[in-house]
Amino acid sequence: MYIPELSNYSYSTRQAEEQFSVGWLSEDHEFTTGHVNPMVVSRLKELPIVNKYRGFHICPYCEDKPAMGNGEIHVIDADGRKFVAPTMIIHYIEAHNYKPPNIFLQAVMGEPTEDVDVENEVKEAMARTMAERVDSAICGRSNKY
């Protein structure tokens, strides 16, 4: 299920405070790729899985034996911002070179996010989403990785 990067998390009805979505990818939407520090993946694997669901999500990018996930990983940064990612985020990073937003990577590593302009990161993520929607509406397609 696709949710735009750093948008307000809206999948679960269990949310009580503002939460930011990260890694809710779909084959109909492009995503940022690049190097991710292996320590980020190690830390993500150590975090508990929360909000497990009865169903599961199948990786839309794998053709042979697709990976599956059925829960969420929550990351809270030093300023108390909560990021919600599907458990599939680990697979997306390892198998498909997905690069989450820098603010999320810093939060996973426990680094201060003072040097990150949160408002700007959110605006850039939303601009990419809008550009993608316009491209899809005009061309009847989307660019996929």
Order of alpha helices (4+ residues) and beta strands (2+ residues): beta-alpha-beta-beta-beta-beta-alpha-alpha-alpha
